[in-house]
Amino acid sequence: MSERAPMSPIDNNVATSPPPDSVLLEPQDSTRTVQQAPFLSGHPILPEDMDIRDLPAAQLYEMNQRHFEESIPIERPLMSEPAPISALRAEYENGSASFVAQIDDLIRQGFTSIIRTRGDGDCFYRSLAFAFIDQLIRAEDPELAVATALSNFESQKRVLEDANFDEIVYDLPYGVFTDLIKRIASQSSDRLTPTGLLEAFQDPEGTQTPQYIVMYLRLLTSAQLRTAPDEFEAFIMHPETGMEMAITEFCELFVDPMGKEADHVQIAALSRALRVRIQIAYLDGRSSDGKVEFVEFNHEPDSSGKPLLLLYRPGHYDIIDKNVV
C-alpha cells in the first residue's frame, strides 16, 4: 500500500512535518501481530521486547477504539463538561507509558483541561464548531468577532453554490449555526454564554442543533474541495486503501455523509473555509522522546491570533485548553 503524500503542498500554512497517518493501514508482512488480550486501560498486553511504538497504525487505531469503548459511559453526551487533563492521564496509567509521557508533556506545556466529544465519526467537526463558537464568546470584542464570522459565512454561500449545492440543502444548517452565533451579541436574556454553548451542544431538548452544525461544516468542507481541485486533488486518497480518488467521489463518500471521520485534507479545507488557525496535538503513543507533536493549519488573516486547539488520538478528536477547570 502506498503511503500518503505530505499535506504541506496544499498550503504553506500547513505544517511541513505531518504526524503519523490517521488512516487504517494494513500491517506489513514483517510486522508481528500482537495478541490483543485486554488490559485494565483497554490496551493490549505487549511482548516484553516490543514497544507500543512498534505497533502498526491499524492495531494502534483498534487499540484506541477499544480503550474508548471500555472507558467511557455508554450514554456519553455529544459534548461533555470540561474535565482536568489529569483525568485523561489516569485512564492510561495502567496501560501505556508512552501515552502517559505524552500527556505529561501536555501538562508541562500548561494544558489543564479536556472537553470530550462523543466518538461517532463526527467528533472532529463537532469539536471544531464548539471551539470556534467558544472563541467568539471569549473574544476581546465579541460583537466584532461575531460580525466578522457572519460576514465570512455569508460569502461562503457563493462557494456552496459554485459547488452545486442548492440553497435548500444548506439553508437550514446555515441558519441553525448562524442563529446560535448571533446570540453571542444579543442584548437579551438569551445571550449565549459558555454554559449555554455547552447546553446547546448537549442538546437535552432534542433540537438537533449539533447535528445541523456538523452538517453545515461538512458542506463547507466539501464545497472547498470541489471548487479548488488544483489545490487538493493530489492529496485525495481513499482513507483505507490509499488509492487516488476523484474529488467528487471522495466528497460523496467521506465528507458529505454524517459519521465519516476527517483527515488532513478535510481539516485543511475547513480551516480555509472558516478562516481559522487550527492546532492539533497528536497523542498517539509513538513519540520516542515523550513529546507531543502539534500540527497547524492556518488560514486566519491575523496569523498571531489564538488557535483552536484539538487533541487527536487514533480515530478521535477532543478539545484541550489551558483554562483552569
Stockholm file with secondary structure:
# STOCKHOLM 1.0

chainA/1-325         MSERAPMSPIDNNVATSPPPDSVLLEPQDSTRTVQQAPFLSGHPILPEDMDIRDLPAAQLYEMNQRHFEESIPIERPLMSEPAPISALRAEYENGSASFVAQIDDLIRQGFTSIIRTRGDGDCFYRSLAFAFIDQLIRAEDPELAVATALSNFESQKRVLEDANFDEIVYDLPYGVFTDLIKRIASQSSDRLTPTGLLEAFQDPEGTQTPQYIVMYLRLLTSAQLRTAPDEFEAFIMHPETGMEMAITEFCELFVDPMGKEADHVQIAALSRALRVRIQIAYLDGRSSDGKVEFVEFNHEPDSSGKPLLLLYRPGHYDIIDKNVV
#=GR chainA/1-325 SS CCCCCCSGGGCTTSCSSCCSCCSCCCCCTTSCCCCCCBCTTSCBCCCTTCCGGGSCHHHHHHHHHHHHHHHSCTTCCSBCCCEEHHHHHHHHTTSCHHHHHHHHHHHHTTCCEEECBCCSSCHHHHHHHHHHHHHHHTSSSHHHHHHHHHHHHHHHHHHHHHTTCCHHHHHHHHHHHHHHHHGGGCCSTTCCCHHHHHHHHHCTTCCCHHHHHHHHHHHHHHHHHHHCHHHHGGGCBCTTTCCBCCHHHHHHHHTSSTTCCCCHHHHHHHHHHHTCEEEEEECCSCCSSSCCEEEEEECCSSTTSCCEEEEEETTEEEEEESSCC
#=GC SS_cons         CCCCCCSGGGCTTSCSSCCSCCSCCCCCTTSCCCCCCBCTTSCBCCCTTCCGGGSCHHHHHHHHHHHHHHHSCTTCCSBCCCEEHHHHHHHHTTSCHHHHHHHHHHHHTTCCEEECBCCSSCHHHHHHHHHHHHHHHTSSSHHHHHHHHHHHHHHHHHHHHHTTCCHHHHHHHHHHHHHHHHGGGCCSTTCCCHHHHHHHHHCTTCCCHHHHHHHHHHHHHHHHHHHCHHHHGGGCBCTTTCCBCCHHHHHHHHTSSTTCCCCHHHHHHHHHHHTCEEEEEECCSCCSSSCCEEEEEECCSSTTSCCEEEEEETTEEEEEESSCC
//
